[in-house]
Amino acid sequence: MRRGKKAAALVLTLILALGPVVPVQADEADVEELESQLESLQVQAEAQQEITEQIQSNINTVSDQIRIISEEVSNAQADYRQVKKLLEETNASIARNQDLLEQTNQELGVKNKLLQRRVRDIYMHGRISYLDVLFGATDYNDLLTRMELLSRVIRADYDLLKAVREKKQTVEATQAALEREREERAVLVKEAEEKELALRLKRQDKDKLLDKMQMDMELSQQAYEEILEASQRIEQLIQQSQYRYPGPPPGSGAFAWPIAGEITSEYGWRTHPITGDERYHSGIDIGGDYDEPICAAAAGQVSYAGWISGYGYTVIIDHGGGIQTLYGHNEALAVSEGQNVAQGEVIAYCGSTGNSTGPHCHFEVLENGVAVDPWGYL
């Protein structure tokens, strides 16, 4: 799911843009605010569930389209194999006809030589040889017989030569027809091949779309589960709404810095370092090194110590009077829920868990569950 990290952040924008996913403890007067946020998360959960169902519907539609395209690809492949087979048969017929044409030419050459030899004999001996045959007859019947035989020889020579020439013409005509047939079938083969390729590319596009939808499905389901988890945390905080500290007044400057470092991101609207869009930043980011101690900004009671979506390992301290502080993206935690801490006491160690681009402390100050500018307290 590394490739979907950025997409996951986008899916969770609606949750994180509202400030911290999990508010902190509040007194009885502020329980109503927590319950309002819980109701908002429940609405978000329903909306996210609808998104998940719509994605699943889209997945079903694309799956059906892929099935249909796959059948079309199979049919196109069958058509391609058929026309290619016909082309191969035509090529084989052309080869056989070419052999027949060569044999016919050889036969024609032999007959032509025989005829040329007979013509040469006639030229050399003159027509007297035929007259000798005729006048050499002993009687009338012998004369008729000799004339018939001579006529048959001449007619046979002519008919034989004519038959061979006609055979050659037939073979040449067949060869020309086969060549035309080969050109036509070659065109059909090319068209079938192009059709198959286009369908395969179309199926590949649908496969990529299906992969993306399935990833969106996973991210949507993850967002839904994280909303439910946040709702459970709020319910726990409502149940644990107890206070022991009066809390500093706003703008008192009574809070100590949780870590010594440069401010890498201010409170307010900013360009999110992961998603790249404009988003409300509910605290300040203070740069630090991995495992550098994070200290409590003021005395109070730990109302939450654990994992929060987007914030990673997080500590929330209740200072009383509706004031809480939040310390996010820690590498490890050094306190547990219900523990009382003094100002400056180590509560966690700097890290880069959750949606983070490097080690730092995300520090928030909340008044009655609503994030405010921390500079008024530091």
C-alpha positions as CSV (number, residue, x, y, z in Angstrom):
1,M,0.0,0.0,0.0
2,R,3.0,2.4,-0.1
3,R,1.9,3.6,-3.6
4,G,-1.5,4.5,-2.1
5,K,-0.1,6.5,0.8
6,K,-0.8,9.9,-0.9
7,A,-4.2,8.7,-2.0
8,A,-5.0,7.6,1.6
9,A,-4.2,11.0,2.8
10,L,-6.6,12.5,0.3
11,V,-9.4,10.2,1.4
12,L,-8.9,11.3,5.0
13,T,-8.9,15.0,4.2
14,L,-12.5,15.4,5.4
15,I,-11.6,14.1,8.8
16,L,-8.2,15.8,9.4
17,A,-9.4,19.2,8.0
18,L,-11.7,19.5,11.0
19,G,-8.8,19.6,13.3
20,P,-7.7,16.6,15.5
21,V,-9.6,13.4,14.8
22,V,-9.9,12.7,18.6
23,P,-10.8,15.6,20.9
24,V,-9.6,15.6,24.5
25,Q,-11.4,15.5,27.8
26,A,-13.7,18.2,28.7
27,D,-15.8,19.1,31.7
28,E,-19.6,18.6,31.8
29,A,-20.3,21.9,30.1
30,D,-18.2,20.8,27.1
31,V,-19.5,17.2,26.8
32,E,-22.1,18.6,24.4
33,E,-19.3,19.8,22.1
34,L,-17.8,16.3,22.1
35,E,-21.1,14.7,21.4
36,S,-21.6,17.1,18.5
37,Q,-18.2,16.0,17.1
38,L,-19.2,12.4,17.6
39,E,-22.4,12.9,15.7
40,S,-20.4,14.6,12.9
41,L,-18.1,11.6,12.7
42,Q,-21.0,9.2,12.5
43,V,-22.4,11.3,9.6
44,Q,-18.9,11.0,8.0
45,A,-18.9,7.3,8.5
46,E,-22.2,6.9,6.8
47,A,-21.0,9.1,3.9
48,Q,-17.8,7.1,3.6
49,Q,-19.8,3.8,3.6
50,E,-21.8,5.2,0.7
51,I,-18.6,6.0,-1.1
52,T,-17.4,2.4,-0.5
53,E,-20.6,1.0,-1.8
54,Q,-20.4,3.2,-4.9
55,I,-16.8,2.1,-5.6
56,Q,-17.9,-1.5,-5.2
57,S,-20.7,-0.9,-7.7
58,N,-18.2,0.6,-10.2
59,I,-15.9,-2.4,-9.7
60,N,-18.8,-4.7,-10.5
61,T,-19.5,-2.7,-13.7
62,V,-15.9,-2.7,-14.8
63,S,-15.6,-6.4,-14.1
64,D,-18.6,-7.1,-16.3
65,Q,-17.0,-4.9,-19.1
66,I,-13.7,-6.8,-18.8
67,R,-15.6,-10.1,-19.1
68,I,-17.4,-8.9,-22.3
69,I,-14.1,-7.5,-23.7
70,S,-12.3,-10.8,-22.9
71,E,-15.0,-12.7,-24.9
72,E,-14.5,-10.3,-27.8
73,V,-10.8,-10.8,-27.6
74,S,-11.3,-14.6,-27.7
75,N,-13.6,-14.2,-30.8
76,A,-11.1,-11.9,-32.5
77,Q,-8.3,-14.4,-31.8
78,A,-10.4,-17.1,-33.4
79,D,-11.2,-15.0,-36.4
80,Y,-7.5,-14.1,-36.8
81,R,-6.5,-17.8,-36.6
82,Q,-9.1,-18.6,-39.2
83,V,-8.1,-16.0,-41.8
84,K,-4.4,-16.8,-41.2
85,K,-5.1,-20.4,-41.9
86,L,-6.9,-19.5,-45.1
87,L,-3.9,-17.3,-46.1
88,E,-1.6,-20.2,-45.4
89,E,-3.7,-22.5,-47.5
90,T,-3.6,-20.0,-50.4
91,N,0.1,-19.7,-50.1
92,A,0.3,-23.5,-50.3
93,S,-1.9,-23.6,-53.3
94,I,0.2,-21.0,-55.0
95,A,3.3,-23.1,-54.3
96,R,1.7,-26.2,-55.8
97,N,0.4,-24.3,-58.8
98,Q,3.9,-22.8,-59.3
99,D,5.3,-26.3,-59.4
100,L,2.6,-27.3,-61.9
101,L,3.4,-24.2,-64.0
102,E,7.0,-25.2,-64.1
103,Q,6.1,-28.7,-65.1
104,T,3.9,-27.4,-67.8
105,N,6.6,-25.1,-69.1
106,Q,9.0,-28.1,-69.2
107,E,6.4,-30.2,-71.1
108,L,5.7,-27.3,-73.5
109,G,9.5,-27.1,-74.1
110,V,9.7,-30.8,-74.9
111,K,6.7,-30.6,-77.3
112,N,8.2,-27.5,-78.9
113,K,11.4,-29.3,-79.5
114,L,9.6,-32.2,-81.1
115,L,7.7,-29.9,-83.4
116,Q,10.8,-27.9,-84.2
117,R,12.6,-31.2,-85.1
118,R,9.7,-32.3,-87.3
119,V,9.7,-28.8,-89.0
120,R,13.4,-29.0,-89.5
121,D,13.0,-32.5,-91.0
122,I,10.4,-31.1,-93.4
123,Y,12.7,-28.2,-94.2
124,M,15.7,-30.4,-94.8
125,H,13.9,-33.1,-96.9
126,G,11.2,-30.9,-98.3
127,R,7.6,-31.9,-98.8
128,I,8.8,-34.6,-101.2
129,S,9.1,-37.0,-98.3
130,Y,5.3,-36.7,-97.8
131,L,4.8,-37.2,-101.5
132,D,7.1,-40.2,-101.4
133,V,4.9,-41.6,-98.7
134,L,1.8,-41.0,-100.8
135,F,3.1,-42.0,-104.1
136,G,4.8,-45.0,-102.7
137,A,1.4,-46.6,-102.2
138,T,1.0,-49.9,-104.0
139,D,-2.7,-49.5,-104.6
140,Y,-5.6,-47.2,-103.9
141,N,-6.4,-48.6,-100.5
142,D,-2.8,-48.3,-99.5
143,L,-2.8,-44.7,-100.6
144,L,-5.9,-44.0,-98.4
145,T,-4.3,-45.6,-95.5
146,R,-1.0,-43.7,-95.9
147,M,-3.0,-40.4,-96.3
148,E,-4.9,-41.2,-93.1
149,L,-1.8,-42.0,-91.1
150,L,0.0,-38.8,-92.4
151,S,-3.1,-36.7,-91.4
152,R,-3.2,-38.2,-88.0
153,V,0.5,-37.5,-87.4
154,I,0.1,-33.8,-88.4
155,R,-3.1,-33.4,-86.4
156,A,-1.6,-35.1,-83.4
157,D,1.3,-32.8,-83.4
158,Y,-1.0,-29.8,-83.6
159,D,-3.4,-31.0,-81.0
160,L,-0.6,-31.9,-78.6
161,L,1.0,-28.5,-78.9
162,K,-2.4,-26.8,-78.6
163,A,-3.3,-28.8,-75.4
164,V,0.0,-27.9,-73.7
165,R,-0.4,-24.2,-74.5
166,E,-4.0,-24.3,-73.2
167,K,-2.8,-26.0,-70.1
168,K,-0.2,-23.3,-69.5
169,Q,-2.8,-20.6,-70.0
170,T,-5.0,-22.3,-67.4
171,V,-2.2,-22.7,-64.9
172,E,-1.2,-19.0,-65.4
173,A,-4.8,-17.9,-64.9
174,T,-5.1,-20.0,-61.8
175,Q,-1.8,-18.5,-60.5
176,A,-3.1,-14.9,-61.1
177,A,-6.4,-15.7,-59.3
178,L,-4.5,-17.2,-56.4
179,E,-2.3,-14.1,-56.1
180,R,-5.4,-11.9,-55.9
181,E,-6.8,-14.2,-53.3
182,R,-3.6,-14.0,-51.3
183,E,-3.7,-10.2,-51.4
184,E,-7.3,-10.2,-50.2
185,R,-6.7,-12.7,-47.4
186,A,-3.5,-10.8,-46.3
187,V,-5.7,-7.7,-45.9
188,L,-8.2,-9.7,-43.8
189,V,-5.3,-11.1,-41.7
190,K,-4.0,-7.6,-41.0
191,E,-7.5,-6.3,-40.1
192,A,-8.1,-9.2,-37.8
193,E,-4.7,-8.7,-36.2
194,E,-5.4,-5.0,-35.6
195,K,-8.8,-5.7,-34.2
196,E,-7.4,-8.2,-31.7
197,L,-4.6,-5.8,-30.7
198,A,-7.2,-3.0,-30.1
199,L,-9.3,-5.2,-28.0
200,R,-6.3,-6.4,-25.9
201,L,-5.3,-2.8,-25.3
202,K,-8.8,-1.9,-24.3
203,R,-8.8,-4.8,-21.9
204,Q,-5.5,-3.6,-20.4
205,D,-7.0,-0.2,-19.8
206,K,-9.9,-1.7,-18.1
207,D,-7.6,-3.9,-16.0
208,K,-5.7,-0.8,-14.9
209,L,-8.9,1.0,-14.0
210,L,-10.1,-2.0,-12.0
211,D,-6.8,-2.1,-10.1
212,K,-7.2,1.6,-9.3
213,M,-10.8,1.1,-8.1
214,Q,-9.7,-1.8,-5.9
215,M,-7.0,0.4,-4.4
216,D,-9.6,3.2,-3.9
217,M,-11.9,0.5,-2.3
218,E,-9.2,-0.4,0.2
219,L,-8.5,3.3,1.0
220,S,-12.2,4.0,1.4
221,Q,-12.6,1.1,3.7
222,Q,-9.5,2.2,5.7
223,A,-11.0,5.7,6.0
224,Y,-14.3,4.2,7.2
225,E,-12.5,2.1,9.9
226,E,-10.4,5.1,11.1
227,I,-13.6,7.2,11.4
228,L,-15.1,4.5,13.6
229,E,-11.9,4.3,15.6
230,A,-12.0,8.1,16.1
231,S,-15.6,7.8,17.2
232,Q,-14.7,5.2,19.8
233,R,-12.0,7.5,21.1
234,I,-14.4,10.4,21.5
235,E,-16.8,8.1,23.4
236,Q,-14.0,7.1,25.7
237,L,-13.1,10.7,26.3
238,I,-16.7,11.7,27.1
239,Q,-16.8,8.9,29.6
240,Q,-13.5,9.9,31.2
241,S,-14.4,13.6,31.5
242,Q,-12.7,14.5,34.8
243,Y,-10.5,17.5,35.6
244,R,-7.9,18.1,38.4
245,Y,-6.2,21.3,37.2
246,P,-7.6,24.8,37.0
247,G,-5.7,25.4,33.7
248,P,-3.8,28.5,32.5
249,P,-5.8,31.4,31.2
250,P,-5.6,32.1,27.4
251,G,-2.6,34.2,26.4
252,S,-0.8,33.7,29.7
253,G,2.4,32.4,28.1
254,A,2.6,29.8,30.9
255,F,3.4,26.8,28.7
256,A,6.9,25.6,28.2
257,W,8.2,24.5,24.8
258,P,7.8,20.7,24.5
259,I,11.0,20.5,22.5
260,A,13.8,22.9,21.5
261,G,13.8,23.3,17.7
262,E,12.9,25.5,14.8
263,I,9.3,26.0,13.7
264,T,8.9,24.0,10.5
265,S,5.2,24.7,9.9
266,E,3.0,27.4,11.4
267,Y,-0.5,27.2,12.7
268,G,-3.3,28.0,10.2
269,W,-3.8,27.3,6.5
270,R,-0.9,25.9,4.6
271,T,0.1,23.7,1.6
272,H,0.0,20.2,3.0
273,P,3.5,18.6,2.5
274,I,2.0,15.2,1.5
275,T,-1.2,15.9,-0.4
276,G,-0.1,19.2,-1.9
277,D,-3.5,20.9,-1.3
278,E,-4.4,23.8,0.9
279,R,-5.4,22.5,4.3
280,Y,-5.9,23.9,7.8
281,H,-3.0,23.1,10.2
282,S,-4.3,22.8,13.7
283,G,-1.0,23.3,15.5
284,I,2.7,24.1,15.0
285,D,5.4,21.7,13.9
286,I,8.7,21.9,15.9
287,G,11.7,20.3,14.3
288,G,13.7,17.6,16.2
289,D,15.7,14.5,16.0
290,Y,14.6,10.9,16.3
291,D,14.2,9.8,20.0
292,E,14.7,13.4,21.3
293,P,12.6,13.8,24.5
294,I,9.2,15.5,24.2
295,C,8.2,17.3,27.5
296,A,4.9,18.3,28.9
297,A,4.1,22.0,28.2
298,A,2.4,22.3,31.6
299,A,1.2,20.1,34.5
300,G,-1.8,18.0,33.9
301,Q,-3.3,14.6,33.5
302,V,-2.7,12.3,30.5
303,S,-6.2,11.8,29.0
304,Y,-4.9,9.9,25.9
305,A,-1.7,8.0,25.0
306,G,-1.8,5.9,21.9
307,W,-2.2,5.9,18.1
308,I,-4.4,8.4,16.3
309,S,-5.0,8.3,12.5
310,G,-2.8,10.9,10.8
311,Y,-1.1,11.9,14.1
312,G,0.7,8.6,14.7
313,Y,1.7,8.0,18.4
314,T,0.1,10.8,20.3
315,V,-0.2,12.1,23.8
316,I,-3.0,14.4,25.0
317,I,-2.7,16.2,28.3
318,D,-5.7,17.8,30.1
319,H,-4.6,20.9,32.0
320,G,-8.1,21.7,33.4
321,G,-10.3,24.6,32.6
322,G,-11.1,23.2,29.2
323,I,-7.5,23.5,28.1
324,Q,-5.6,20.5,26.5
325,T,-2.4,20.1,24.7
326,L,-1.6,17.5,22.0
327,Y,1.8,16.1,21.0
328,G,1.8,14.1,17.7
329,H,4.1,12.0,15.4
330,N,6.1,10.5,18.3
331,E,8.4,7.6,17.8
332,A,7.6,6.2,21.3
333,L,5.5,7.2,24.4
334,A,6.7,7.5,27.9
335,V,3.3,7.9,29.7
336,S,0.0,6.2,29.9
337,E,-3.6,7.4,30.2
338,G,-4.6,8.7,33.7
339,Q,-1.0,9.5,34.6
340,N,-0.3,12.9,36.3
341,V,2.6,14.8,34.8
342,A,4.5,17.9,35.8
343,Q,5.6,20.7,33.5
344,G,8.8,19.7,31.7
345,E,8.4,15.9,32.4
346,V,9.3,13.6,29.5
347,I,6.1,12.2,28.0
348,A,7.3,10.9,24.6
349,Y,10.2,10.7,22.1
350,C,10.4,12.6,18.8
351,G,9.6,10.6,15.6
352,S,7.8,10.7,12.3
353,T,4.8,8.3,12.7
354,G,1.5,8.9,11.0
355,N,1.2,11.3,8.1
356,S,4.6,12.9,8.5
357,T,7.6,13.8,6.3
358,G,10.3,13.8,8.9
359,P,10.9,13.8,12.7
360,H,9.2,16.6,14.5
361,C,6.7,17.4,17.3
362,H,3.2,18.5,16.2
363,F,2.0,20.6,19.1
364,E,-1.6,21.7,19.5
365,V,-3.5,23.7,22.1
366,L,-7.2,23.1,22.4
367,E,-9.8,25.2,24.1
368,N,-12.9,23.1,24.8
369,G,-11.9,20.7,22.1
370,V,-11.2,23.3,19.5
371,A,-7.7,23.9,18.2
372,V,-6.4,27.5,18.8
373,D,-3.1,29.3,18.0
374,P,-0.5,27.8,20.4
375,W,1.5,31.1,20.3
376,G,-0.9,32.6,22.8
377,Y,0.2,30.0,25.5
378,L,3.9,29.6,24.8
